[in-house]
Amino acid sequence: MMAKIMAARILFLIIFCYYTIRVTDAFQSGRPIRFSPLLVLSRADVWNTPHTIGRIIGSASSTALFSSRNFDLDNNDRVQPSQNERTEDERAFIESVLRTNVLFQDVVRQGSLIDLASAFDRVEYEKGDIIFSQGDTDKGFMLILEEGECSITIDGEEIPEPYGTMKRGAMVGELALLLDKDRAATVKAKTNVVAFRLSRASFKHFMAGPLVKADDIKTEIRNIDNVIDKISGVKTRYGGDIIRQYKPSRRWLWGRWHGTILQQAWTSAAANMLVSVCFITAVRLCCKPTWAPGQIPNSSFPVISRLGGLAKLWHYLMSITTFILTFFLSQAYTLWRNMYDTTRKIQGRINDIGLLVACTVERDDQGKYTKRAEILMDDVGNYTRLFHVFCWAKYSKKFQVLSTSRGMSRMLSRGLLSQKEYNSLTSLSSRNGGPHNACLTWILIKCLTAMKHNTLPNDHALKDVLFHKMCDLRGTFAGISDQLDGRIPLAYAHFVQVLVDSFLLIAPFALYSELGIWSVPAVGLLTLFYAGLLDLAKILLDPLDNDEFYDAPVNVDIGVLIRESNSGSTRWKYSAEVLPFAPN
């Protein structure tokens, strides 16, 4: 026993001396202290003793944690990642991309950023090379683009810009490694491309770290990418239309089910019909009526005579319910129509700004855009796209994730934000009111700066029109919250709901005295129409589908609005690119 204790003390002393030498050497040289690929300590960590001890203990136990908790690791995945020599600029670039990417933030937090950056090797592709093909089962690597551009094609259709073009800093192929699925798109080099490649084994090695919550990362990235796919056109709600369209044919309309009010209201109708059947059965079993099941009840029969007063009350109630419900539906449609017009007006103001810039921008003697004019139009187009995205991220719950820091991080990795734009937006305080406000100021400041440098005419007329359009745009999108906040008072909605429910609840009992067994289908039809009208009004009162009351055919597909504005952001630049005349 004493021998074992002595051996343990000697082993502890050896380990203590070894790490003391490592810490002393690194402290004097100023270099980080590397204990393992998962544990890198700075000089500041040396003085933060409790924190450092915790990290060393976590690193020591990390081997046991490299299990199927996060990923299924085969023998090839368990190898230590290679450490490639990188220049300082290359290392700084890779680290900056990884540090701001939501996928690797847990890896950065556990102190593995330096080793992860060193695991990337440099690769080059020529213009036209296919980097990935949709459906490929090979998931051997992912890329970070340093130079050049890549295009994305899904199901044979190239995704339009900016969502279909990957540029410097974009991450390509990481989802296949994260989700262990086949390649979801074809990625092709539009130009000569220089990139940094991370192997599947290295990726899974670092993603299996003790602080990495892989399941949470997968879920979060799926949710964010689902929203980005909606605004890029990969996923559409109504086949690319802004609302579900219809055909005037009677046969076609009768043949619809999905996305109709019938689909929403049939359960209420069935439940009320069941109440009617139960009531009729109880009357026939308990009261022994003298008429046949298919005949109209005898009005002199005691139970039927007692129901006569309830039937009169029900008829009075039907009149007031019909009037109030139809008026309520009319008001709901007015709100929906105003909201739809507002969305189109926002698009119109964005197009006005693009038209003004494209028609007044600086040109050379041949009528071609100058280089700085093209840069101005590209910047304005990009800022209008971002403004529109973040505008709907403010008002639509389905898109809110894009305005979060992690959502913007994913947009950065997908090439939808530049590094400078990301840094600027994430540095804003909550008092700013949202990234859409920042993007709006960028547009105006960019245009005013261009006027000072004569890229745009520095005259009062253009400046006044530009200010008018920008202020009109701001006022229009700010009015959305006013419309949504004041859509309907609670007391009004509550009154209508109670009125309709009372009317339908009495129907099975009131109609039996007049219709007998035929009251069952009558109750079903009345419930279908009255409950359906009320549900339709509720759907119209939620034009952005924030309440998720029903996947209604009348709600606007916000993704279509954003895609249309994305197309409009470059429309005027290309429309005025070649003129049939020489400008003065």
Summary of the structure (lengths in Angstrom):
residues: 584
radius of gyration: 33.1
end to end distance: 100.6
largest distance: 107.8
contacts: 1772
relative contact order: 0.11
helix: 62%
strand: 8%
